[in-house]
C-alpha cells in the first residue's frame, strides 16, 4: 500500500469519528437550552453514593420567567418516605462549553427507552485522570435529558439520575429564540445563602491549573454575623465546575484540612498563606489537590 493510499484510508476511517463527535456536541448544546425552554413535569430517581432519593419535578415558563417546583418524595439507602421541599435543579447540566473538547472525547452511542421516551446516548470520555466520564441519554427531538451517570476510573457510577415518568410540553418559537440568544449562566456550588458580589482583583490567582480548567468568575460572600467575607473562585473545564472558597483562619464554617467524599462531590481543604482554602467539585480529589497547589496570594 503506497503512502497516498494509506493517507486516504486514514482519512476515511477518521470521518465517522468526527461526525459522531459533532453529533454529540450538538446534542449536548441542545440539552443545555432544553432544561430552560421546555415546560415539563415528572418523577426522577437520583443516586449519589449509597443514597437514593426520588423527586417530583415541575418546570414551567410563565411570562418568559422560569418557575420550578421540586419535592423530595423519598430519601435514604432504602428510600425512606420523607416528602419535603428540596433545592434540586437540572441546570447543573448546562455547563457544556466549546473548550470541553480539549479534555473530553465526545461520542454518540445507541438508543434507550427511558420513561416511555426514546433517548440517544452521549458519552464524554476524559482524556486524562483529572475528571470523570459522563454519560447522558438525551431525547434527540426535544433535547431533554432523561438519564445521566458520572463514572469514576474504576468504572463505578458515583452519581446517577433517571426519569421514571415525564411529560414534556414543547416551547414556543419566541422562547427558543430568547434562550439561544442569552448567554448560559455560570453554575457554582452553593456554600450558603449569603449576599455575594463580583470580585475583580489580583489578590488571589492561579500560577497553573490542570489542563482544560480556567477561572470563570470570582465572588465575595458576606460573612455571617459580622464575620469576615469569604472569597469564592469558580473554575470550569467546559462541563464540570470547581469552587474554591478562601477564608481567613478565624472564619467559622470552614473544616479542618482533610479530604471528604460524598458520591461524585469531593471536598479538599488546605491552607495557603495563612488562609483556609476549601475546594469543592465533582472531580477526583487529586484534581482538587492539583488546583490548590497552583493557588497564589499576592501579599
C-alpha positions as CSV (number, residue, x, y, z in Angstrom):
1,X,0.0,0.0,0.0
2,X,1.6,3.3,-1.1
3,X,1.7,6.4,1.0
4,X,-1.2,8.2,-0.7
5,X,-3.5,5.1,-0.3
6,X,-2.6,4.9,3.4
7,X,-3.4,8.5,3.8
8,X,-6.8,8.1,2.1
9,X,-7.7,5.1,4.2
10,X,-6.7,7.0,7.4
11,X,-8.9,10.0,6.4
12,X,-11.9,7.7,5.6
13,X,-11.5,5.9,8.9
14,X,-11.5,9.2,10.8
15,X,-14.6,10.6,9.2
16,X,-17.2,8.7,11.2
17,X,-15.4,9.6,14.5
18,X,-15.5,13.3,13.6
19,X,-19.2,13.0,12.7
20,X,-20.0,11.3,15.9
21,X,-18.2,13.9,18.0
22,X,-20.1,16.7,16.1
23,X,-23.4,14.9,16.8
24,X,-22.6,14.5,20.5
25,X,-21.7,18.2,20.8
26,X,-24.9,19.2,19.0
27,X,-27.0,17.1,21.4
28,X,-25.2,18.5,24.5
29,X,-25.8,22.0,23.2
30,X,-29.5,21.2,22.6
31,X,-29.8,19.8,26.1
32,X,-28.3,22.9,27.6
33,X,-31.2,25.0,26.3
34,X,-33.9,22.4,26.8
35,X,-33.8,22.5,30.6
36,X,-34.8,26.1,30.4
37,X,-37.0,26.4,27.3
38,X,-39.2,23.3,27.9
39,X,-42.1,23.0,30.3
40,X,-42.0,19.6,31.9
41,X,-43.1,17.6,34.9
42,X,-42.2,14.2,36.1
43,X,-40.6,11.9,38.7
44,X,-36.9,11.1,38.8
45,X,-34.6,8.9,40.8
46,X,-31.3,10.3,41.9
47,X,-28.5,8.2,43.4
48,X,-25.4,9.7,45.0
49,X,-23.0,7.4,46.6
50,X,-25.1,5.0,48.7
51,X,-28.0,7.4,49.0
52,X,-31.1,7.1,46.8
53,X,-33.7,9.8,46.5
54,X,-36.9,10.3,44.5
55,X,-38.0,13.7,43.3
56,X,-41.2,15.1,41.8
57,X,-40.1,18.0,39.5
58,X,-42.2,20.6,37.6
59,X,-40.7,23.3,35.4
60,X,-42.8,25.8,33.6
61,X,-42.4,29.1,31.7
62,X,-44.8,31.8,32.7
63,X,-44.5,35.3,31.1
64,X,-41.0,34.4,30.0
65,X,-39.9,33.6,33.6
66,X,-38.9,30.1,34.8
67,X,-40.7,28.6,37.7
68,X,-39.6,25.4,39.4
69,X,-41.3,23.1,41.9
70,X,-39.2,20.3,43.4
71,X,-40.5,17.9,46.1
72,X,-38.4,15.1,47.5
73,X,-40.6,12.1,47.9
74,X,-38.2,9.7,49.4
75,X,-34.6,9.7,50.6
76,X,-32.1,7.3,52.0
77,X,-30.4,4.0,51.2
78,X,-33.8,2.2,51.4
79,X,-35.9,5.1,50.0
80,X,-37.3,6.3,53.3
81,X,-40.5,8.2,53.0
82,X,-39.8,11.9,53.6
83,X,-41.8,14.3,51.4
84,X,-40.2,17.8,51.6
85,X,-39.4,20.8,49.6
86,X,-36.0,20.5,48.1
87,X,-33.5,22.5,46.2
88,X,-32.7,20.4,43.1
89,X,-32.2,21.5,39.6
90,X,-31.2,20.2,36.2
91,X,-29.5,23.5,35.5
92,X,-26.2,21.9,36.6
93,X,-26.1,20.1,33.3
94,X,-25.9,23.4,31.3
95,X,-22.2,23.8,31.9
96,X,-21.2,22.5,28.5
97,X,-18.8,24.9,26.7
98,X,-16.8,24.7,23.5
99,X,-13.5,24.2,25.3
100,X,-14.7,20.8,26.6
101,X,-13.4,19.0,23.6
102,X,-9.8,19.8,24.7
103,X,-10.2,17.5,27.6
104,X,-13.1,15.2,26.7
105,X,-13.6,12.9,23.7
106,X,-17.2,13.0,22.7
107,X,-19.1,10.1,21.2
108,X,-22.6,9.0,20.4
109,X,-24.0,5.6,21.2
110,X,-27.2,3.7,20.7
111,X,-30.7,4.5,21.8
112,X,-32.5,3.6,25.0
113,X,-36.1,3.9,26.2
114,X,-36.4,6.0,29.4
115,X,-39.8,6.9,31.0
116,X,-41.5,5.8,27.8
117,X,-39.4,8.0,25.6
118,X,-36.5,7.3,23.3
119,X,-33.2,8.9,24.0
120,X,-29.7,8.9,22.4
121,X,-26.6,8.0,24.5
122,X,-23.8,10.6,24.5
123,X,-20.5,9.9,26.2
124,X,-18.0,12.5,27.3
125,X,-14.8,10.5,28.0
126,X,-12.0,12.3,29.8
127,X,-8.6,12.4,28.0
128,X,-6.8,12.3,31.4
129,X,-7.3,11.2,35.0
130,X,-8.3,14.7,36.2
131,X,-12.1,14.3,35.7
132,X,-14.9,11.7,35.5
133,X,-16.6,10.1,32.5
134,X,-20.0,11.5,31.9
135,X,-22.8,9.5,30.2
136,X,-26.0,11.2,29.1
137,X,-29.2,9.9,27.4
138,X,-30.8,12.8,25.6
139,X,-34.1,13.0,23.7
140,X,-32.9,14.0,20.2
141,X,-36.2,15.7,19.4
142,X,-36.7,17.9,22.5
143,X,-33.2,17.9,23.8
144,X,-34.4,16.8,27.3
145,X,-32.0,14.9,29.5
146,X,-33.7,11.7,30.5
147,X,-30.8,9.8,32.1
148,X,-27.3,10.7,33.4
149,X,-24.4,8.9,35.1
150,X,-21.0,10.1,36.3
151,X,-18.5,7.2,36.2
152,X,-15.1,7.1,38.0
153,X,-11.8,5.5,37.0
154,X,-12.9,2.2,38.5
155,X,-16.0,2.2,36.1
156,X,-18.3,2.7,39.1
157,X,-21.2,5.1,38.9
158,X,-20.7,7.7,41.6
159,X,-23.8,9.7,40.6
160,X,-26.9,8.8,38.6
161,X,-30.3,10.2,37.8
162,X,-33.1,8.8,35.6
163,X,-36.7,9.9,35.0
164,X,-39.2,7.3,35.7
165,X,-42.1,9.4,34.4
166,X,-42.0,12.5,32.3
167,X,-44.4,14.8,30.4
168,X,-42.9,17.5,28.1
169,X,-44.6,20.5,26.6
170,X,-42.8,22.0,23.6
171,X,-41.6,25.6,23.9
172,X,-42.8,28.4,21.7
173,X,-40.6,29.8,18.9
174,X,-40.1,33.0,20.8
175,X,-38.9,31.2,23.9
176,X,-36.4,29.2,21.9
177,X,-35.0,32.3,20.2
178,X,-34.7,34.1,23.5
179,X,-32.8,31.1,25.1
180,X,-30.4,30.7,22.2
181,X,-29.5,34.4,22.3
182,X,-28.9,34.6,26.1
183,X,-25.5,33.5,27.4
184,X,-25.5,30.4,29.7
185,X,-25.3,31.4,33.4
186,X,-22.4,30.0,35.4
187,X,-23.2,27.1,37.7
188,X,-21.4,27.0,41.0
189,X,-21.5,25.1,44.3
190,X,-23.7,26.9,46.8
191,X,-22.0,27.4,50.1
192,X,-24.8,29.2,52.0
193,X,-27.5,31.8,51.2
194,X,-25.4,35.0,51.9
195,X,-25.2,38.1,49.7
196,X,-22.4,37.8,47.0
197,X,-20.7,40.4,44.9
198,X,-18.5,40.0,41.9
199,X,-14.8,40.4,43.0
200,X,-12.3,41.6,40.4
201,X,-8.8,42.0,41.9
202,X,-5.4,40.4,41.7
203,X,-5.2,39.4,45.4
204,X,-5.7,35.7,44.5
205,X,-4.7,34.0,41.3
206,X,-3.5,30.6,39.9
207,X,0.0,30.1,38.6
208,X,-1.1,26.8,37.0
209,X,-4.2,24.8,36.5
210,X,-4.9,21.2,35.3
211,X,-5.4,21.1,31.5
212,X,-8.7,22.5,30.4
213,X,-9.6,24.3,33.6
214,X,-9.9,28.1,33.6
215,X,-11.3,30.6,36.1
216,X,-14.7,31.9,35.0
217,X,-15.7,34.0,38.0
218,X,-14.7,35.4,41.3
219,X,-17.2,36.4,44.0
220,X,-17.1,37.6,47.6
221,X,-19.7,36.4,50.0
222,X,-20.6,38.4,53.1
223,X,-19.7,36.7,56.3
224,X,-22.4,35.6,58.7
225,X,-23.0,37.6,61.9
226,X,-20.3,40.2,61.1
227,X,-17.6,37.7,60.3
228,X,-15.0,38.2,57.6
229,X,-16.1,37.8,54.0
230,X,-15.4,34.5,52.1
231,X,-14.0,34.7,48.6
232,X,-15.2,32.2,46.0
233,X,-13.4,31.5,42.8
234,X,-15.2,29.4,40.2
235,X,-13.3,27.2,37.7
236,X,-14.6,25.2,34.7
237,X,-13.3,22.8,32.1
238,X,-16.4,23.3,29.9
239,X,-18.5,20.6,31.5
240,X,-17.6,20.4,35.2
241,X,-17.1,23.3,37.7
242,X,-15.0,23.6,40.8
243,X,-15.5,26.2,43.5
244,X,-12.5,27.4,45.6
245,X,-13.5,29.1,48.9
246,X,-10.9,31.2,50.6
247,X,-11.4,32.4,54.2
248,X,-9.3,33.9,57.0
249,X,-8.2,31.5,59.7
250,X,-10.6,32.9,62.2
251,X,-13.6,32.5,59.9
252,X,-16.2,29.8,61.1
253,X,-17.7,27.2,58.9
254,X,-14.5,26.0,57.2
255,X,-13.5,22.5,58.1
256,X,-10.0,21.4,59.2
257,X,-7.6,20.3,56.5
258,X,-9.0,17.0,55.3
259,X,-10.5,15.2,52.3
260,X,-14.1,14.1,52.2
261,X,-16.2,12.4,49.6
262,X,-20.0,12.2,49.0
263,X,-20.8,10.4,45.8
264,X,-19.3,12.4,43.0
265,X,-18.9,15.5,45.1
266,X,-15.4,15.7,46.6
267,X,-14.1,18.3,49.1
268,X,-10.4,19.1,49.8
269,X,-9.2,21.6,52.3
270,X,-5.8,23.1,52.9
271,X,-4.0,26.3,53.9
272,X,-2.4,28.8,51.6
273,X,-0.5,31.8,53.1
274,X,-2.4,31.6,56.4
275,X,-5.8,31.4,54.8
276,X,-8.2,28.4,54.9
277,X,-8.9,27.1,51.4
278,X,-11.8,24.7,50.6
279,X,-12.2,23.2,47.1
280,X,-15.5,21.6,46.1
281,X,-16.4,19.9,42.9
282,X,-17.5,16.7,41.1
283,X,-13.9,15.7,40.1
284,X,-11.4,13.4,41.7
285,X,-9.7,14.6,44.9
286,X,-6.4,14.5,43.1
287,X,-7.7,17.2,40.8
288,X,-8.8,19.4,43.7
289,X,-5.3,19.0,45.3
290,X,-3.6,19.9,42.0
291,X,-5.7,23.1,41.7
292,X,-4.9,24.1,45.2
293,X,-1.2,23.8,44.5
294,X,-1.5,26.5,41.9
295,X,-3.3,29.0,44.1
296,X,-1.2,32.1,44.8
297,X,-1.8,35.0,47.2
298,X,-0.4,38.4,46.3
299,X,0.9,39.9,49.6
